[in-house]
Amino acid sequence: MKHLATGSSEGISRCPFFAALSMMVAGSAFGAEAVTHRFLAFGGQTRIVEADGKTSWTFPESSRDGQMLDNGHILIALSKSDARPHGAVVEVVPDPSGKGGKTVFEFAGTQSEVNTAQRLPNGNTMLVEAGDKPRIIEVDAKGAIVRETPIKSQTSNHHMESRMTRALPNGNYLVPQLLDKVVREYTPKGDIVWEAKTPEEPKDSWPFTAIRLENGNTLVNCTHGNMVVEFDAKGEIVWKLTNADFDKPLLNDPCGAQRLPNGNTMICSYAIGDGGTKLVEVTREKKVVWTFVEKDGPGIHEVQVLSTDGKPVAGRPLR
């Protein structure tokens, strides 16, 4: 037995014997309480999913990234569309009806697409534009650009330039660059001060999410390589997760991720893993402790776990 999964929207387990057991005890293992998560999901469906697996709020546009703000508003990097040909970032006050809400901030993209949105401690918003001149920009509350940092990237494929860029506590930016197969840390001036190459094999191990952990390591999801790796400060891989660690292929285009306060990692299977698995939580020992299974609808591009077992996730989300 490789692992035991408990507490999904359908109470599934990845071991046949324990699958039957978990059904008999309502999703718990050996009588233990099942894990529950409330989360905010971005992708083809932008929504909040409650601990019981039911959607409580939706936004009528697809999204790339975003976050729940301290005031309860939701920051969203919107996908490009007919209405938004270059993508956009909006801040929305969720409507109590559970659908949409009032937009209180908007920045319209100026290039091919916008693929990152992060609210900074100083109140500015960091976002990334893909295009002929890929760049990280910070805008103030009025949408005025107050800082611009160029990204050194291939430009033949705009969509594959970068993804979940994050501003770091030291003021630098951590940028996963997909087609270049590299994660880089940039200073605000655009200097590269750290980088790590993703593996050549499996093919197309494009870096999508890069999370700088509290120990200085960097967690990276490698999309079509169906692999998650952790780099140390020297750029060496010190931990790796693949479908070989499971008894079924739960990783299918792992895109978004979050390192939880308990040390576990939440991973989005954007192309949807075995049995309809859209989210999977694993321990450092590669044991599955929770999954979100949903037979219908698109996969989850990026996630923010809002609460676990009814308790809000404390501190700065590592995602």
C-alpha positions as CSV (number, residue, x, y, z in Angstrom):
1,M,0.0,0.0,0.0
2,K,1.5,3.3,-1.1
3,H,-0.9,5.7,0.6
4,L,-4.4,6.4,1.9
5,A,-6.5,9.2,0.6
6,T,-9.3,10.6,2.7
7,G,-11.7,13.5,2.6
8,S,-12.7,14.4,-0.9
9,S,-15.9,15.8,-2.4
10,E,-16.8,12.2,-3.0
11,G,-14.9,10.6,-0.1
12,I,-12.6,8.5,-2.4
13,S,-9.6,6.5,-1.4
14,R,-6.8,5.4,-3.7
15,C,-6.4,1.9,-2.2
16,P,-9.3,-0.5,-3.1
17,F,-9.6,-2.0,0.4
18,F,-9.6,1.3,2.1
19,A,-11.9,2.8,-0.5
20,A,-14.6,0.4,0.7
21,L,-13.7,1.1,4.3
22,S,-13.9,4.9,3.8
23,M,-17.3,4.5,2.3
24,M,-18.5,2.7,5.4
25,V,-17.2,5.3,7.7
26,A,-18.2,8.4,5.6
27,G,-14.8,9.2,4.2
28,S,-12.7,8.8,7.3
29,A,-9.7,6.4,7.8
30,F,-9.5,4.1,10.8
31,G,-12.2,6.2,12.5
32,A,-10.3,9.5,12.1
33,E,-12.1,12.6,11.1
34,A,-12.0,13.3,7.3
35,V,-10.0,16.4,6.3
36,T,-12.0,19.2,4.8
37,H,-11.0,22.3,2.8
38,R,-12.7,25.4,1.7
39,F,-11.0,26.9,-1.3
40,L,-11.0,29.5,-4.1
41,A,-10.5,28.1,-7.5
42,F,-9.4,29.8,-10.7
43,G,-9.7,28.5,-14.3
44,G,-12.5,27.8,-16.6
45,Q,-14.7,28.2,-13.6
46,T,-13.9,31.0,-11.1
47,R,-15.5,30.0,-7.8
48,I,-15.5,29.3,-4.1
49,V,-16.0,25.7,-3.0
50,E,-17.1,25.0,0.5
51,A,-15.9,22.2,2.8
52,D,-18.8,20.0,1.7
53,G,-17.7,20.2,-1.9
54,K,-20.5,22.6,-3.0
55,T,-19.9,25.8,-4.9
56,S,-21.1,28.8,-2.9
57,W,-19.9,31.7,-5.2
58,T,-19.1,32.0,-8.9
59,F,-17.7,34.7,-11.2
60,P,-19.0,34.7,-14.8
61,E,-15.5,34.9,-16.5
62,S,-12.6,32.4,-16.7
63,S,-9.4,33.3,-14.9
64,R,-5.7,32.6,-14.7
65,D,-4.8,33.5,-11.1
66,G,-5.9,35.6,-8.1
67,Q,-6.4,35.6,-4.4
68,M,-8.8,36.3,-1.6
69,L,-7.8,39.6,0.1
70,D,-7.9,40.3,3.8
71,N,-11.1,42.4,3.4
72,G,-12.9,39.5,1.7
73,H,-12.6,41.0,-1.8
74,I,-11.3,38.7,-4.6
75,L,-8.5,39.8,-6.9
76,I,-8.7,38.0,-10.3
77,A,-6.4,37.8,-13.3
78,L,-9.0,37.3,-16.1
79,S,-8.4,35.3,-19.2
80,K,-8.5,37.2,-22.5
81,S,-11.8,37.1,-24.2
82,D,-13.8,39.0,-26.8
83,A,-14.7,41.5,-24.1
84,R,-11.2,41.6,-22.8
85,P,-8.9,41.0,-25.7
86,H,-5.7,41.5,-23.7
87,G,-6.9,40.1,-20.4
88,A,-7.3,42.1,-17.2
89,V,-7.0,42.2,-13.4
90,V,-10.1,43.1,-11.4
91,E,-10.9,43.3,-7.7
92,V,-14.4,42.1,-6.9
93,V,-16.7,42.4,-3.8
94,P,-18.6,39.1,-3.9
95,D,-22.3,39.5,-4.1
96,P,-24.2,37.8,-1.3
97,S,-26.4,36.1,-3.9
98,G,-23.4,33.9,-4.7
99,K,-22.9,35.2,-8.2
100,G,-20.6,37.9,-9.4
101,G,-20.1,41.1,-7.5
102,K,-19.1,44.7,-7.7
103,T,-15.8,45.6,-9.4
104,V,-13.9,48.1,-7.3
105,F,-10.6,48.0,-9.2
106,E,-9.6,47.1,-12.8
107,F,-6.5,47.2,-14.9
108,A,-6.9,46.3,-18.6
109,G,-4.0,44.4,-20.1
110,T,-2.1,46.0,-22.9
111,Q,-0.4,43.0,-24.6
112,S,-1.3,39.4,-25.4
113,E,-2.6,38.3,-22.0
114,V,-2.3,38.8,-18.2
115,N,-1.4,35.7,-16.3
116,T,-0.7,36.7,-12.7
117,A,-2.3,38.9,-10.1
118,Q,-1.0,39.5,-6.5
119,R,-1.8,42.2,-4.0
120,L,1.3,43.4,-2.3
121,P,1.6,44.5,1.4
122,N,1.9,48.2,0.4
123,G,-1.5,48.0,-1.4
124,N,-0.1,47.9,-4.9
125,T,-1.0,45.1,-7.3
126,M,1.6,43.1,-9.1
127,L,0.7,41.6,-12.5
128,V,2.5,40.1,-15.4
129,E,1.8,40.7,-19.1
130,A,2.8,38.3,-21.8
131,G,3.6,39.6,-25.3
132,D,6.4,41.0,-27.4
133,K,7.7,42.8,-24.3
134,P,7.0,40.4,-21.4
135,R,7.0,42.4,-18.2
136,I,6.2,42.5,-14.5
137,I,4.4,45.6,-13.5
138,E,3.1,47.0,-10.2
139,V,0.2,49.4,-10.3
140,D,-1.3,51.6,-7.5
141,A,-4.9,51.7,-6.4
142,K,-5.8,54.0,-9.3
143,G,-4.2,51.6,-11.9
144,A,-1.2,53.8,-12.6
145,I,2.1,51.9,-13.2
146,V,4.6,52.5,-10.5
147,R,7.2,49.9,-11.3
148,E,8.1,47.9,-14.4
149,T,10.5,44.9,-14.7
150,P,11.3,43.2,-18.0
151,I,11.3,39.4,-18.2
152,K,14.1,37.9,-20.3
153,S,12.1,35.3,-22.2
154,Q,11.5,33.9,-25.6
155,T,8.8,35.8,-27.4
156,S,7.8,33.6,-30.3
157,N,5.1,32.0,-28.1
158,H,3.4,34.6,-25.9
159,H,1.2,32.1,-24.0
160,M,4.3,30.1,-23.0
161,E,6.4,33.0,-21.6
162,S,5.5,32.8,-17.9
163,R,2.9,31.9,-15.4
164,M,2.5,32.2,-11.6
165,T,5.0,35.0,-10.9
166,R,5.2,36.0,-7.2
167,A,6.7,39.0,-5.5
168,L,9.0,37.8,-2.7
169,P,9.4,39.3,0.8
170,N,12.9,40.5,-0.3
171,G,11.4,42.6,-3.0
172,N,12.4,40.4,-5.9
173,Y,10.2,38.4,-8.2
174,L,10.1,34.6,-8.8
175,V,9.1,33.8,-12.4
176,P,8.4,30.4,-13.9
177,Q,9.2,30.6,-17.6
178,L,7.5,27.7,-19.4
179,L,9.0,27.3,-22.8
180,D,12.4,28.4,-21.6
181,K,12.1,25.6,-18.9
182,V,13.6,27.7,-16.2
183,V,12.6,29.4,-13.0
184,R,14.3,32.8,-12.4
185,E,14.4,35.3,-9.5
186,Y,14.6,38.9,-10.8
187,T,15.4,42.1,-9.0
188,P,13.1,45.0,-9.6
189,K,15.7,46.3,-12.1
190,G,15.5,43.0,-14.1
191,D,18.7,41.4,-13.0
192,I,18.6,37.6,-12.6
193,V,20.0,36.6,-9.2
194,W,18.9,32.9,-9.1
195,E,17.7,30.3,-11.5
196,A,16.9,26.6,-11.7
197,K,16.4,24.6,-14.9
198,T,13.6,22.0,-14.9
199,P,14.4,18.4,-16.0
200,E,14.9,17.6,-19.7
201,E,12.8,14.5,-19.1
202,P,10.0,13.9,-19.1
203,K,9.6,16.0,-22.2
204,D,7.7,19.3,-21.8
205,S,8.4,19.6,-18.1
206,W,7.4,23.3,-18.3
207,P,7.5,25.2,-14.9
208,F,4.1,26.7,-14.1
209,T,4.1,27.4,-10.4
210,A,7.2,28.4,-8.3
211,I,6.8,28.8,-4.6
212,R,9.7,30.1,-2.5
213,L,9.4,28.1,0.8
214,E,10.3,29.3,4.2
215,N,13.5,27.1,4.2
216,G,14.7,28.8,1.1
217,N,13.9,26.0,-1.3
218,T,11.6,26.5,-4.3
219,L,8.7,24.2,-5.1
220,V,7.9,23.9,-8.8
221,N,5.0,22.2,-10.7
222,C,6.1,20.9,-14.1
223,T,2.9,20.7,-16.1
224,H,3.1,18.2,-19.0
225,G,5.9,16.4,-17.3
226,N,3.3,15.4,-14.6
227,M,5.9,16.1,-12.0
228,V,6.5,18.3,-8.9
229,V,10.0,19.1,-7.8
230,E,11.7,21.1,-5.0
231,F,15.0,22.9,-5.7
232,D,17.4,23.9,-3.0
233,A,19.3,27.2,-3.0
234,K,21.9,25.8,-5.4
235,G,19.2,24.8,-8.0
236,E,19.5,21.1,-7.2
237,I,16.4,18.9,-7.0
238,V,16.0,17.6,-3.4
239,W,12.4,16.3,-3.7
240,K,10.4,15.0,-6.5
241,L,6.8,13.7,-6.9
242,T,5.5,11.9,-10.0
243,N,2.6,9.5,-10.8
244,A,5.0,6.6,-10.0
245,D,4.5,7.6,-6.4
246,F,0.8,6.8,-6.6
247,D,-1.2,3.7,-7.5
248,K,-3.2,5.7,-10.1
249,P,-2.2,8.8,-12.2
250,L,-3.5,11.6,-10.1
251,L,-1.2,14.2,-11.7
252,N,-2.4,15.3,-15.1
253,D,-0.9,18.7,-16.1
254,P,-0.1,19.9,-12.5
255,C,-0.5,23.7,-12.7
256,G,-1.3,25.6,-9.5
257,A,-0.1,24.6,-6.1
258,Q,0.0,25.7,-2.4
259,R,2.2,24.7,0.4
260,L,0.0,24.4,3.5
261,P,1.0,25.4,7.0
262,N,1.2,21.7,8.0
263,G,3.9,21.1,5.4
264,N,1.6,19.3,2.9
265,T,1.3,20.4,-0.7
266,M,-1.9,21.0,-2.5
267,I,-1.6,20.4,-6.3
268,C,-4.0,21.3,-9.1
269,S,-4.4,18.6,-11.8
270,Y,-5.6,21.0,-14.5
271,A,-6.2,18.4,-17.1
272,I,-7.9,16.3,-14.4
273,G,-6.4,13.2,-12.9
274,D,-7.7,9.7,-12.5
275,G,-11.4,9.4,-11.6
276,G,-12.0,13.1,-12.0
277,T,-9.3,14.2,-9.5
278,K,-8.9,18.0,-9.7
279,L,-7.0,18.6,-6.5
280,V,-4.7,16.4,-4.5
281,E,-3.0,17.1,-1.1
282,V,0.2,15.1,-0.4
283,T,2.6,14.9,2.5
284,R,6.3,15.2,2.4
285,E,6.4,11.4,2.5
286,K,4.2,11.4,-0.7
287,K,1.1,10.1,1.1
288,V,-2.3,11.3,-0.3
289,V,-4.4,12.8,2.5
290,W,-7.2,14.6,0.6
291,T,-8.5,14.8,-2.9
292,F,-11.2,16.9,-4.6
293,V,-13.0,14.8,-7.2
294,E,-15.5,16.2,-9.6
295,K,-16.8,14.4,-12.7
296,D,-18.0,17.5,-14.5
297,G,-16.6,20.9,-15.5
298,P,-13.1,22.1,-16.3
299,G,-10.0,21.5,-14.2
300,I,-8.6,24.0,-11.7
301,H,-5.8,26.2,-12.9
302,E,-4.8,27.8,-9.6
303,V,-6.1,27.4,-6.0
304,Q,-6.1,29.2,-2.7
305,V,-7.0,27.0,0.3
306,L,-9.0,29.4,2.5
307,S,-9.7,27.1,5.5
308,T,-8.9,23.6,6.7
309,D,-11.3,21.7,9.0
310,G,-13.2,24.9,9.5
311,K,-10.1,27.0,10.6
312,P,-8.8,29.8,8.4
313,V,-5.3,29.2,6.8
314,A,-3.1,31.5,8.8
315,G,-0.2,33.6,7.5
316,R,0.9,34.5,4.0
317,P,-0.4,31.9,1.6
318,L,2.6,30.0,0.0
319,R,1.2,29.6,-3.5
